[in-house]
Amino acid sequence: WSLPNAERYALQYVDGRQTYITESNRGEIKNGSILRLTTSPDQEAERLYSGIQSNNSDVKTDSLKKLASLSQDITFAQEFINRNGLKQIFHIVEEGKATGEMLAHTLKAFMELMEHDFVSWETLSAAFIKKIVSYVNMNAVDESVQQLSLSILENMVPTSRLLFELVKKEVTLDRLLTHLQVTNAQLQLKAMALLIALLLAATDAERRDMMDYLREKNIRQFIHKNIIHSSEPLGDEMAHYLYVLQSVSLNLFERRMRTFMDPYSQEQRELLQSLRQTAFESESEAPASSFNTERRRSLCAKEFRKLGFVNNSNPAEDLHRAPPGLLALDNMVYFSRHTPNAYSRFVLENSSREDRHECPFARSSIQLTLILCEILHVGEPCSETAQAFYPMFFGQDHFFEELFCICIQLVNKTWKEMRATQEAVLQVVREQITRTLSLKPTSLELFKTRVNALNYSEILKLRQTER
């Protein structure tokens, strides 16, 4: 249009993210897009750069507000950063005079400028970080300022070990739990995001400690009651964070899953013996001490065979496969201690059946533990986008062990219905579990009811229909 000083003007989209049109993105303009003529990004950056230094607080607040919205645009952001604009933003925050709306616009602008990755997070000054941390830790702070501060820290944590340690030290888990318990859903979400960022950036040992602490503080019950069953619908972002939290919790089993049994470990041998004693202690009327060694050994071997171990003279060898490693032993012991009646019934019922139809407890437990690890992705890295968490996971302490207790009884039930080989039965059991989990039962009780209703003949009907 032959405008004088054409370089002072630019075109900009009117709708959506109001991006500037540049030589590099002009090819993406679609027919029907509405553009407006506006001041060029460098002129605008210059104007706002001086505006945010104004002594008139209205001018300063308006300039910061405009800066926060324009900084989403990469061309503008580059111009503003090239003028050393971030330094001004740091100054406003470090000086500590800005509050409320002005501070919120400043933090929003800072976030948007950092999004473009022109500047490293590691260049932030200690004074600036201290201020951001103080907004999270203080009580009487504007909620929008707290949300933005939590977001800034969340973005900082993964960038370097140093920043992770700093944030972990300054913002305690207790403080984050306090933010999780507010009624403001956005603030709750940002607190959860920072918690997840800290968990993901931690080392295995740190993560274990953090999870232990969160368990002590009953975070699971809180999430179950106030987030999953709140009156507000669960957004995609929160669903993703719950999926990550579930995944991190389940991955704590990875160590036991990848460790096979050490026949020289006193503790592990005692766990193994406790399985035998719980099942058969009433059977051997004569006290074991009156037997000679040979007789006692053969009695033990016989009992381990009844328990369903392949190598009954040295059952530790059955636990040499890792995965499922020691996790299978943990599960068997949990089942025998927490539901002793069901455990004894399972073992005695199968040790009195003729060989072809018996469902060997130990072998089935080892296989089932492996199946559960595969279905629940134990030891696999978290997906960056998945949202598939199980509501019942948060409804239950010892979720994995309790799930095992339900499913090992299901194995026995399905075995009786099918009278087939172990391989075929476990394939059906895997299907019963995955089909039931896909219905997202809200509690283990409901899972138990549904998985038991999905018997072998139901599975056959479903397969037939699907075929």
N, C-alpha and C positions, 0 to 999 in steps of 0.2 A: 504493500500500500504506500510505498515511497515515504514512509515515516522518517523524519529526521532522527539521527542517533538511533538507528534501528537496533543496534546491539543492546540498547537498554530495555528492550521488550522481549517477551517470549510468549509462546502459546502454552496453554495448560488445559488438561481435561477438566470438564465441569463436574462430571459424575465420579462416584467411587473415590479411589485414592487419587487425589488431584495432582497427578504426576506432570512434570514439565515435559514438553516435547523437545527432544534434542536430536542432533544428527544421528545418534546411534539407535534411537528407538522410533524414529519417524516412520519406519517401515511397518510398524505394528498398528498404526492408526487404522481403524475399521471404518467402512462406510457408515454414515449415520452418527458417528461420534460427534459430540458437541464440544468445541474448544472455545476458550476465551483468551482474549489478548490481555496480557498482564505484564507487570515489571519483570525483568529478567532475574534469574536466580542470584546472580552476583550483586545486582543492585539491592535486591530484597535482603540478602545476607548482610550487606553493608548497613542497611537501614536498621535491621533488627539488632545488629551487633552494637550499634550506638544506643538503640532504644532500651536494651536491657541494662545499660549503665546509667540510665537517666535517674535523676534525683526525685522526679515526680513519680510517686508510687503507682498512680493510674497508668501512666505511659509504660512504666516498667512491667506491670502485670499484664497489660495488653500485648506488649512485645513478646513476653515469655509465652503467652497463650498462643500467639501466632507462630512463634518459633516451634512450640511443641507439635503443632499440626503440620508445618512445612518440613520439619526434619525427617518426616517419613520418606521424603523424596531424596533419592541418592544424589542428584545433581546439586540440589540446594545444600544438602548436608556437607558435601565436599567443599563447597564455597565457604560455608560457615566455619568448618573446621580449619580450612586453610588460613582464615583470618585469626586463628588462635581463639576461636569462640568458646571452646571447651574450658579454657582457662577462666573465662568470665563466669561460666556456670559453676566451676569449682569454687570460685571466689564467693559467689552468692551463698552457696551451701555452707562453706567453711566459716564465713563471717557470722552465720547463725541468726541474722536479723529477720530473714524471710520466714513467714509462717503461713498457715492456711492455704488459700488459693494460689498465692504467689509461689509458695514453696512447691505445691503440687505441680504447677506448670513447669517449674524449673526441673524437677525430677523427671517429669514426663519427657521433656525436651532431651535431657541427658540420656534417658533410655533409648529414645528414637535414634539419637546420633550414634550411640554405641552399637545399635543393631547392624549398622553398615560395615562393621569390622575394619574401619580405617585406623582405629586406635586400639592398642592393646589394653585389656583390663588391668594389666600389671603396672600400668603407669599411674594408677590412682594413688593419691597421697594418703598417708596414714590419717591425717586430720579429716579428710573427706569421708573415708570409710568409717571413722569413729562417729561422725555425725549421722551417717545412714543407720549405723547400728543403734545409735541412741533413739532414733525415731521408732525403731522396732521395740526397743526395751522400755520406753517410757509409756506411762498409762494415758496421760491427757494429751494425746496427739490426734490430729485430724485423721479420720479413717482412710481417706484417699492417699494421704502422705504415707501412712503405714503400709497400705497395699503396694504403693510404688517402691517403698524402701525394701519390702520383702522380695519384690521382683528383681530389684537391682542386686541384692545379695544372692538370689537364686542364680542369676546369670554369671555372677562372679565366681561362685564355688567351683564349677567344673574347669575353669581356665588355668588354675595352677594350684599345686599342692600348698603353697604358702597362703594363698587366699582362702583355700578350704580350711586350713588349720586356724586361721584368724577368725573366720566366721563361726566355726564350730566352737571356738573358745568364748567368743563374745556373745553369741546368741544361744542360750542354753536350750536344751530340749524342753525343759519346763516352760520356758517362755513361749516356745512354739505351740506347746499343748494348750497354753492359755489362749493363744490366738485361734486355735482350732475350735475353742468352745464358745466363740462369739456368735451372735445371731446373723451378722453380716456375711452372706454366702461368699462374696468376692474375697473378703479378708480371710475367711476360712480356707478358700481355695489357694490363695497365695502362700499361706502358712504351710499348707500341705505340700505345695510345690517346692518350697525351700527345704522342708524336711526330707522329701524324696531326693532332691539334689545332693544333700549332705550324705544320705545313705548310699547313693550311687558312687559318690566320689571317695568314700571311705575305704580303707583296707579291710580285708576279711575280718581281722581281729577287732578293729574299731566298729565295724558293722555289727558284729556279734554283741559287743558291749552295748551299743545303742539299742539294738533290738531287745536285749534283756531289760534295759531300763524302761523302754516303752511298754514292755509286757508287764513290768512291775506297776506301771502307772495306769494299767488297764486301758490302753489305747484301743484295743480290739473291741471291748464292750462299748466304748464311747462311739467308735465308728459305726458299729452295728446299730446302736440305738439312735444316734443323732444325725448320722449322715445317710446311711443306707435306708433307714426307715423314717427319715424326716418327711415332712409334708411336701417339701420342695422336690421336684424331679431331679434326678442326678444328671449333671451335665457330662459331656464327653470327656472333658479335661479331668474332672474328679474321678470318673470311671477309670481313666488311664492311670491316675496316681494310685487308686486302690488296687488295680492290677499289678502295678510295680511293687507295692507294699506286700501283696500276697506272694509275688514271685521272689522277693528278697527273703521273706520268711521261710518259704519252702526250700530255698537254696541253702538255708542253714543245715539242712539234712545232707547236703552233698558230701561233707567230710566223712560221715559214717557210711554213706552209700559207696564211697570209693575206697574204703578201708576193708581189707578182708581179715578174717579171724586169725589171731596170733595164738597158736596152740600153747604158747608158754605164758600167756597172760593169765594170771590168777583170777583177775576180775571177770574176764570173758568166760573162763572155764566155769566160774561159779554161776554166771547167768545161764549157761547151757545146762548145768546140773539142776538149776532151779526149775527148768522146764520139766525135767524128768520127775523131780520130787513132787511138784505140784500135781502132776497127773497120776502118779502111782504110789504116793506115800502110804495110803491106806491099804494097798494091795499086799505088800510084803509084810506079813504078820510078824515073822521073826525079825528081831532087830538086826540090821545089816552087819553090825560088828561081830555077830556070832558066826558069820560065814567066813570061810577061808577066802583068800584074795582071788583065787581062780574062780570060785563060785560067784563071788560078788561081781567080778568083771563080766562073767557071762550073763548074769542077771541084768546088769546095766546095758549090755549090748542088746539084749532082748527088748528091754524097755525103750531104748533109742530106736529100735526097729519099729516098735509099735507107734512111736512118735512120728514115724515116716521119714527118718533119715536114711539115705542110701548107704552111707558108710557107717554102719551102726557101731563098729568097734572104735572108730575115731570120727565122731559126728562133726568135729571142727572142719573136716575137709569139705563138707557140704557147703560151708560158708566161705569157700576160697574164691568164689566168683564175685568180683566187684566191678560194676554194680551187680546186685543190691548190697553186697558186703554185710557189714555189721548192722545195717539198717533193718535187715530181715530178722536178725536176732532180737533187736530192740522191739520190733513189732510183736514178735511171738511172746516175748516176756511181758510186754504191756497187756496183751490179750489174756495171758494166763493169770496176771495179777489183778486186772480190773474187772474181768468177767470170768472168775474161776469156774463157775458152774458150767457156763457155755463151753469153756475150754475142756474141762474133764469129759463132758458129754461128747464133744467132737472127737476127742482122742479115743475114748472107750468104744464109742459106736463104730469107729473105723477099724479098731484093732480086733474087733470080734467078727467083722465081715469076712467073707471068703476073699482071697487075694484079688480076684479080678475086679471087684467093685469097690475096693477100699479107696478112700480119698486121703492120701498120706498128708498129715498135717504139715510137717516140716517142708517137704518138697513144694507143696501148694503155697505155703507162706512165702517161700523164697521167690517163687514165680510171681505171686500176686504183688509182692513188694516191688518187683521190677516193673510190672504192668502199671502200678500206681505212679511210680517215678516217671514213667514215660508219659502217661496221661496228664500228669500235673507239671511236666517239664522241669523236674528237679535237676538243678545243675546246669540248666541252659541259661544263656544271657537273656536279659529282659528285651522284649521288642520295644522299639521307640514309639510305636503307635497303638499297640494293642489295648483293648479296653475290657477284655474278657476275664473278669474276676468272678469268683463264686460267692454270692451273698452269704452262703452258709459258712464259708471259711472264717468270716468275722463273727459268726454266731457261736463259736466253740473254741474253748481252750483245747490244746492237743488235737487239733483237727486231723492231722495226718494219721495219728495212731487210732483215733476213734473211727475214722473212715476205714482203716484196715480191719478193725474189729467187726464192722458191719459186713465188709466185703469177704472176709475169710469164711464167715458163716454162709454167705451167699454161694461161695465156691462149693461148700458141702451140699447145700440144697440143690444147686444146679447139677452137681455130680450125680445125686440120687435120681434126679429127673431124667438125666441123659444116659446114665450107665455107659459112658464112653471113655475114651482114653483121656489122659490128663491134658494133652495138647488141645483136643477138641473142646473140652470143658472150659479151659482157660480162654480160648478164643471167644466163646459165648459170653463168659464172665466179663471180658474186656468190653464186649459190645453192650452188655447190660449196664455197665458202669458209665460208658461214654454217652449212651442214649439218655440215661437218667440225668447225668450232669448237664447235658445240653438243654434240659428243661429248666435249668437254674433254680433248683429247689432252695427255699430260703433258710431251711434248717436241716441238720443231719437227720432229725426225726422224720422229716418229710422225704428226704433222700432214701432213708431205710424203707419206708412204706412203699415208695414208688419202685425202687430197685427190686424189692421182693415180689411186687405185683407183676413185674416184667419177667415172668418165668420163661422156661425154654419154649413152651408151645406158643407163647406170645411172640417171642423172637422169631420163631419159624413163620408165624403169620405175617409179621412185619416184613421179613425178607421176601416172602412170597408176593406181597402187595407191591413192594418196591421193584421187584423184578418185573 
